[in-house]
């Protein structure tokens, strides 16, 4: 089983959350991923923080040690289809969340997030909350 860590879960991990750390240790490193959009969200957070250099180093060190999934044509199709469906249902979510979900779906991964409420709107996405 492959997993994709959402930004909130990564932040919990980087802050030393024991529950998250223990769960991650139960997975082989080759089954743990995040997306380029999660890294982007974290970089934005670092540049928007008071400890820019410290946070940038933390994120870059983390990024060196995790598999990063990228957006591709198949994920683009899934993004567009799901965004149209969610708009028709009046249940839109943020584009970054939908991009992350699309990458997880394409790669047949479970998205690990504390933001279950939004991500559950995407019917083909598997999600878990470890918090």
Backbone bond lengths (Angstrom), bond angles and torsions (degrees), N, CA, C in turn:
res aa  C-N    CA-C-N  psi(-1)  N-CA   C-N-CA  omega(-1)  CA-C   N-CA-C  phi
1 X - - - 1.450 - - 1.528 108.84 -
2 X 1.342 116.13 123.85 1.456 122.11 177.80 1.529 109.17 -96.56
3 X 1.328 115.17 144.17 1.458 120.39 179.56 1.523 110.60 -125.99
4 X 1.320 115.17 150.22 1.461 122.94 172.60 1.526 106.84 -116.40
5 X 1.316 116.15 126.26 1.460 121.18 179.12 1.517 109.71 -88.32
6 X 1.320 116.11 125.15 1.454 121.19 175.30 1.540 108.72 -77.63
7 X 1.301 115.68 162.98 1.465 121.66 -175.91 1.524 112.54 -54.66
8 X 1.318 117.47 -43.81 1.465 119.45 -177.96 1.525 111.94 -62.16
9 X 1.318 116.79 -38.27 1.474 121.21 179.48 1.524 110.14 -67.95
10 X 1.326 116.82 -40.51 1.464 120.24 178.15 1.523 109.88 -61.96
11 X 1.315 116.82 -41.99 1.467 120.31 179.60 1.529 110.74 -63.49
12 X 1.327 116.56 -43.28 1.476 119.40 175.22 1.533 109.99 -57.36
13 X 1.317 116.68 -44.85 1.468 121.49 179.91 1.526 111.00 -61.36
14 X 1.330 116.71 -47.92 1.463 120.77 -178.04 1.528 112.05 -65.06
15 X 1.319 116.45 -25.50 1.469 120.57 177.46 1.525 112.03 -87.41
16 X 1.351 116.86 3.84 1.458 120.52 173.76 1.511 116.09 89.36
17 X 1.317 118.68 21.14 1.466 121.27 178.57 1.532 109.57 -61.79
18 X 1.323 116.31 116.35 1.467 121.62 -175.62 1.524 112.66 -66.28
19 X 1.306 117.30 -38.59 1.468 120.87 -179.24 1.527 110.32 -60.82
20 X 1.320 116.47 -45.29 1.469 121.06 178.95 1.527 109.67 -65.27
21 X 1.312 116.92 -46.07 1.470 120.79 -179.11 1.517 111.61 -58.85
22 X 1.324 117.71 -44.35 1.466 121.54 179.39 1.522 111.42 -62.76
23 X 1.333 117.07 -43.40 1.466 120.88 179.15 1.526 110.39 -62.26
24 X 1.332 116.61 -43.05 1.458 120.16 -179.10 1.522 111.87 -63.59
25 X 1.331 116.60 -35.53 1.465 120.24 179.20 1.522 112.69 -66.03
26 X 1.328 117.08 -17.62 1.466 120.05 179.57 1.539 112.17 -83.07
27 X 1.331 117.20 -3.35 1.462 121.95 179.99 1.523 110.32 -110.51
28 X 1.337 117.02 142.94 1.466 118.80 171.52 1.534 108.95 -65.26
29 X 1.322 118.71 141.85 1.470 120.97 -178.85 1.535 113.76 -53.89
30 X 1.315 117.35 -31.10 1.468 120.45 -179.58 1.520 113.10 -71.81
31 X 1.323 117.99 -8.26 1.469 121.61 179.14 1.533 112.59 -104.21
32 X 1.331 116.51 4.49 1.464 121.17 -177.66 1.529 109.29 -110.26
33 X 1.329 115.24 124.09 1.462 121.68 -177.19 1.518 110.64 -133.60
34 X 1.311 114.32 167.21 1.453 123.55 161.87 1.515 105.54 -140.76
35 X 1.331 117.26 -179.35 1.454 119.35 -179.73 1.526 110.23 -114.53
36 X 1.311 114.73 163.36 1.451 120.16 177.39 1.532 110.60 -60.43
37 X 1.332 116.68 -29.24 1.465 119.82 179.92 1.528 111.69 -73.09
38 X 1.333 117.58 -31.71 1.465 120.29 175.27 1.527 109.87 -67.23
39 X 1.328 115.89 -41.47 1.467 119.49 177.21 1.528 109.29 -61.79
40 X 1.335 116.77 -42.32 1.464 121.69 179.16 1.523 111.02 -60.55
41 X 1.334 116.93 -44.22 1.473 120.13 178.04 1.525 111.19 -60.57
42 X 1.330 116.15 -41.00 1.462 119.33 -179.13 1.533 111.31 -69.75
43 X 1.324 117.20 -38.82 1.466 119.94 176.84 1.526 110.87 -62.06
44 X 1.316 116.45 -42.20 1.462 120.18 175.83 1.535 110.21 -58.72
45 X 1.328 115.63 -45.17 1.465 119.74 178.47 1.515 111.86 -59.41
46 X 1.328 116.78 -39.40 1.464 120.65 179.42 1.522 110.61 -65.35
47 X 1.330 117.03 -46.95 1.460 120.38 179.86 1.521 112.77 -67.13
48 X 1.304 116.13 -19.39 1.452 121.69 -179.79 1.538 111.64 -96.36
49 X 1.326 116.93 4.19 1.463 121.22 -175.81 1.531 111.66 -99.93
50 X 1.311 115.16 175.47 1.468 120.65 177.32 1.529 111.49 -86.28
51 X 1.334 116.67 -19.57 1.467 121.55 179.93 1.527 108.86 -112.38
52 X 1.314 116.40 62.53 1.470 120.90 -172.59 1.531 111.76 -56.68
53 X 1.297 118.36 -55.19 1.476 121.09 -175.42 1.528 111.74 -62.06
54 X 1.316 116.60 -44.16 1.463 120.87 178.71 1.528 110.90 -59.33
55 X 1.321 115.88 -48.80 1.464 120.07 -177.89 1.528 112.20 -68.03
56 X 1.335 117.39 -37.53 1.466 119.66 176.92 1.525 111.17 -61.73
57 X 1.317 116.20 -43.21 1.473 119.45 178.87 1.525 110.48 -62.75
58 X 1.315 116.95 -43.96 1.466 121.90 179.44 1.535 110.59 -57.99
59 X 1.312 116.18 -46.68 1.468 121.51 -178.43 1.522 110.98 -67.83
60 X 1.315 116.95 -44.41 1.470 120.02 -178.39 1.522 111.45 -66.58
61 X 1.324 117.15 -37.87 1.466 120.07 175.56 1.526 110.45 -64.40
62 X 1.326 116.41 -41.96 1.463 120.88 177.23 1.528 110.31 -61.35
63 X 1.318 116.52 -46.22 1.470 121.81 -176.76 1.530 111.93 -62.36
64 X 1.325 117.08 -31.00 1.473 120.83 178.72 1.528 111.56 -68.09
65 X 1.327 116.81 -22.47 1.462 121.41 -171.87 1.521 114.20 -112.05
66 X 1.315 117.48 16.59 1.458 120.00 178.47 1.522 108.65 -136.21
67 X 1.311 115.56 150.73 1.457 121.33 175.96 1.528 108.31 -74.41
68 X 1.322 116.68 129.36 1.465 121.10 -178.81 1.525 109.07 -112.27
69 X 1.324 114.56 123.74 1.467 121.04 178.00 1.527 109.33 -92.16
70 X 1.326 115.37 142.49 1.461 121.18 -177.20 1.522 111.06 -112.77
71 X 1.296 115.32 163.10 1.461 123.36 179.83 1.528 108.63 -79.60
72 X 1.332 115.71 138.16 1.458 119.71 178.86 1.526 110.07 -137.83
73 X 1.321 116.13 -175.96 1.464 121.14 -176.57 1.527 112.29 -62.24
74 X 1.313 117.19 -40.30 1.468 120.46 179.31 1.535 110.87 -64.98
75 X 1.330 116.23 -41.58 1.465 120.17 177.13 1.532 110.58 -65.34
76 X 1.322 116.40 -33.91 1.456 121.04 177.41 1.529 111.12 -61.54
77 X 1.311 116.01 -42.58 1.471 121.44 178.62 1.533 110.51 -63.67
78 X 1.333 116.35 -44.84 1.466 121.04 179.84 1.525 110.45 -64.42
79 X 1.340 116.29 -41.38 1.462 120.92 177.48 1.527 110.41 -56.98
80 X 1.331 116.11 -52.06 1.465 121.20 -175.87 1.526 111.66 -62.59
81 X 1.317 116.24 -43.88 1.468 121.11 -179.79 1.529 110.93 -62.71
82 X 1.332 116.36 -47.50 1.465 120.23 -178.73 1.522 112.04 -68.96
83 X 1.333 118.00 -36.77 1.462 119.66 179.57 1.525 109.91 -65.21
84 X 1.343 116.79 -42.03 1.467 119.91 178.30 1.521 110.76 -62.39
85 X 1.334 116.64 -44.40 1.464 120.84 -179.93 1.526 111.31 -63.13
86 X 1.337 116.66 -46.57 1.460 120.55 179.84 1.527 111.46 -63.50
87 X 1.331 117.00 -37.24 1.468 120.05 177.85 1.528 110.17 -64.50
88 X 1.331 116.57 -43.88 1.471 120.84 179.36 1.527 111.28 -61.57
89 X 1.334 116.26 -33.54 1.463 121.03 -179.92 1.535 112.10 -84.86
90 X 1.321 116.91 -5.67 1.464 120.78 -177.07 1.520 112.35 69.74
91 X 1.347 117.08 30.59 1.466 121.86 -175.56 1.531 112.28 -126.59
92 X 1.317 117.82 37.55 1.463 121.41 -178.14 1.522 112.33 -56.87
93 X 1.320 115.13 148.31 1.465 122.01 172.29 1.521 107.16 -123.89
94 X 1.315 117.18 167.81 1.466 121.96 -179.03 1.527 110.64 -58.38
95 X 1.332 115.67 142.96 1.461 120.10 -178.62 1.524 112.80 -57.38
96 X 1.333 117.46 -41.45 1.465 118.76 179.80 1.531 110.76 -60.37
97 X 1.323 117.37 -41.11 1.466 119.84 178.35 1.525 110.70 -63.38
98 X 1.310 116.52 -39.49 1.461 120.84 179.50 1.532 111.11 -69.83
99 X 1.322 117.81 -35.67 1.472 121.29 175.33 1.530 110.50 -64.02
100 X 1.313 116.50 -45.02 1.468 121.93 178.72 1.523 109.72 -61.59
101 X 1.319 116.86 -46.17 1.462 121.34 179.33 1.519 111.18 -61.24
102 X 1.322 117.44 -41.67 1.465 121.67 -179.34 1.525 111.42 -61.47
103 X 1.319 116.27 -40.95 1.463 120.77 177.80 1.531 110.16 -65.87
104 X 1.321 117.25 -42.19 1.474 120.78 178.72 1.531 110.59 -62.13
105 X 1.313 117.13 -42.74 1.471 121.07 -179.84 1.528 110.47 -63.14
106 X 1.312 117.50 -48.91 1.473 122.18 -179.04 1.522 111.18 -57.63
107 X 1.321 116.20 -37.23 1.464 120.37 -176.58 1.522 113.30 -94.17
108 X 1.335 116.42 9.22 1.466 122.29 177.17 1.534 111.85 54.08
109 X 1.317 114.73 50.02 1.464 121.68 -178.77 1.527 110.54 -114.88
110 X 1.310 115.33 155.39 1.463 122.33 170.76 1.527 106.91 -89.11
111 X 1.319 117.26 130.26 1.452 121.20 176.80 1.523 109.24 -86.86
112 X 1.321 116.05 123.41 1.465 122.04 178.19 1.529 106.81 -97.49
113 X 1.328 115.82 116.08 1.459 121.16 -173.97 1.523 110.82 -151.55
114 X 1.307 114.94 157.85 1.454 120.60 171.49 1.535 109.98 -97.87
115 X 1.324 115.74 1.26 1.457 122.42 -177.68 1.531 110.07 -103.93
116 X 1.300 116.56 52.26 1.463 122.67 -177.03 1.534 111.60 -60.49
117 X 1.317 116.80 -39.24 1.468 121.20 -175.19 1.534 112.20 -54.07
118 X 1.332 117.22 -45.29 1.457 119.58 179.84 1.521 112.14 -76.31
119 X 1.315 116.25 -46.02 1.456 119.46 -173.97 1.531 112.99 -68.56
120 X 1.323 118.33 -26.43 1.472 121.19 178.44 1.527 112.25 -63.31
121 X 1.325 117.31 -17.14 1.464 121.02 178.84 1.528 112.11 -67.99
122 X 1.325 116.14 -20.03 1.463 121.01 -179.26 1.525 107.30 -92.77
123 X 1.309 115.65 105.37 1.465 121.72 -169.21 1.532 114.63 -62.68
124 X 1.326 118.10 -31.46 1.467 120.11 -176.66 1.526 113.21 -91.09
125 X 1.330 117.57 2.29 1.460 121.90 -178.84 1.520 110.82 -93.72
126 X 1.335 115.95 131.98 1.464 121.22 173.30 1.530 107.71 -91.51
127 X 1.333 116.56 128.94 1.466 120.12 -178.84 1.520 111.01 -132.33
128 X 1.323 114.85 150.39 1.470 122.53 173.98 1.518 108.41 -140.06
129 X 1.313 115.91 148.64 1.452 122.39 174.88 1.517 107.87 -114.68
130 X 1.315 117.48 122.04 1.456 121.88 179.64 1.532 112.53 -98.36
131 X 1.300 117.85 4.00 1.466 120.37 -178.34 1.518 109.52 -90.71
